[in-house]
């Protein structure tokens, strides 16, 4: 008969000290950050509870005013146009840049480093900040919105694109280089066919993001439905506000569904 | 004529792949280079079109130095050198015809090339190349829809569309089955004969080297250890090149 395993002396070594330290110190860091953050922001569950009454009273007034609907169409169209133009310009700017920012298609190492740095800096600034900075310069309206979305889309798309380009099969590139084709022709014939579907999918995804973003940047004066939303909110016209919210909700859902469908057909 | 003069290649990681190669290949000769993996066969072939830059010495084609050429001059020399690869290196998502036309890029102006405006002559050359490798009906299929042997034929057609004077083939049959390997090698040999193309082929297999080569060059550790006719390349000679007894399983491809 085999002896009871529990009675045998353990042959498994004790868990290394280092591993135990990592686990307990991670927990400690989480707890410290939690207490510091709640204390400094004044987050309080009891305040949240007291606020629920006001919250529901406010929601009660959020009944969409259907008579306001006709006035929503023009600004919502403007929002869509801002998103469309931002995506179009951003894509056009990103296309040449992303090949300079990819190690396997760039002209030389200095260009590669400069292109990557420029993209990282541009990407680190949120589109909302671009819009807020540009609105006073370019006058309130759709123009700063388009520029803000173009810059941000370009930076994000060039980054995603260069990662895709760097992952292509290098074989066809070598073959065309060996046949005497120059850099641009190698890109067009050996790289573009390999990344075209993925890139189109990225562009659709960026458009999806830009529709949402163009609503938000309207709040800082960059045109579209966001600007309208802020104006009605300042007039306490909650019926109008909720009508706008409903329209935005339906629009974003529709664009998302359309984009998901289109992307599923691509790859 | 291809001339290697005291050619040395050292890779950035310090590996000395070629240690002083002197070799002259007359126009139209069909040369098979044999040797174990790591012997320097691939480096030797890639030095011909400067895909690998030499650290010493040079390669000359018809008296012109490939190793000293840069930019436009290098591209012009390369446009006359066809190359075939073990893994075919086709653009899988593009059509067969577009892959073959890509072979014309070195002969096409930048604007025409970028816009895809190939001339009637380019198209005719592409179709003729496909006909010569026996797959004209595949022109509009996607490259990845073809079998391995057919894909390698597209690779040959792409090189043929260049109207090359030199053809380089780096292990062209290593990913193919024996009958297909023989078919591809016969195509290469026939085309070399018909067009007088100087051809350099890397091969692993002794029997195929003997069957197709005008001349066999054996390499070991970056130097040439054998240079002779197929008749001179006896089993003993191959054992010297490989530095080990012949392994029937690994070193023979078998008949078609």
HADDOCK unambig.tbl for C-alpha pairs under 7 A between the chains (distance, minus, plus):
assign (segid A and resid 171 and name CA) (segid B and resid 89 and name CA) 4.57 0.50 0.50
assign (segid A and resid 172 and name CA) (segid B and resid 89 and name CA) 4.53 0.50 0.50
assign (segid A and resid 172 and name CA) (segid B and resid 90 and name CA) 5.38 0.50 0.50
assign (segid A and resid 172 and name CA) (segid B and resid 91 and name CA) 5.77 0.50 0.50
assign (segid A and resid 175 and name CA) (segid B and resid 89 and name CA) 6.31 0.50 0.50
assign (segid A and resid 178 and name CA) (segid B and resid 49 and name CA) 6.61 0.50 0.50
assign (segid A and resid 178 and name CA) (segid B and resid 51 and name CA) 6.86 0.50 0.50
assign (segid A and resid 178 and name CA) (segid B and resid 78 and name CA) 6.03 0.50 0.50
assign (segid A and resid 178 and name CA) (segid B and resid 83 and name CA) 6.84 0.50 0.50
assign (segid A and resid 179 and name CA) (segid B and resid 78 and name CA) 5.28 0.50 0.50
assign (segid A and resid 179 and name CA) (segid B and resid 79 and name CA) 4.87 0.50 0.50
assign (segid A and resid 179 and name CA) (segid B and resid 81 and name CA) 6.48 0.50 0.50
assign (segid A and resid 179 and name CA) (segid B and resid 82 and name CA) 6.22 0.50 0.50
assign (segid A and resid 179 and name CA) (segid B and resid 103 and name CA) 6.36 0.50 0.50
assign (segid A and resid 179 and name CA) (segid B and resid 106 and name CA) 6.09 0.50 0.50
assign (segid A and resid 180 and name CA) (segid B and resid 75 and name CA) 4.10 0.50 0.50
assign (segid A and resid 180 and name CA) (segid B and resid 76 and name CA) 6.21 0.50 0.50
assign (segid A and resid 180 and name CA) (segid B and resid 78 and name CA) 4.60 0.50 0.50
assign (segid A and resid 180 and name CA) (segid B and resid 79 and name CA) 4.48 0.50 0.50
assign (segid A and resid 180 and name CA) (segid B and resid 106 and name CA) 4.53 0.50 0.50
assign (segid A and resid 181 and name CA) (segid B and resid 75 and name CA) 6.58 0.50 0.50
assign (segid A and resid 181 and name CA) (segid B and resid 105 and name CA) 5.47 0.50 0.50
assign (segid A and resid 181 and name CA) (segid B and resid 106 and name CA) 4.59 0.50 0.50
assign (segid A and resid 185 and name CA) (segid B and resid 113 and name CA) 6.54 0.50 0.50
assign (segid A and resid 185 and name CA) (segid B and resid 114 and name CA) 5.92 0.50 0.50
assign (segid A and resid 188 and name CA) (segid B and resid 114 and name CA) 6.61 0.50 0.50
assign (segid A and resid 189 and name CA) (segid B and resid 102 and name CA) 6.92 0.50 0.50
assign (segid A and resid 190 and name CA) (segid B and resid 91 and name CA) 6.12 0.50 0.50
assign (segid A and resid 193 and name CA) (segid B and resid 93 and name CA) 6.34 0.50 0.50
assign (segid A and resid 193 and name CA) (segid B and resid 94 and name CA) 6.59 0.50 0.50
assign (segid A and resid 194 and name CA) (segid B and resid 93 and name CA) 6.67 0.50 0.50
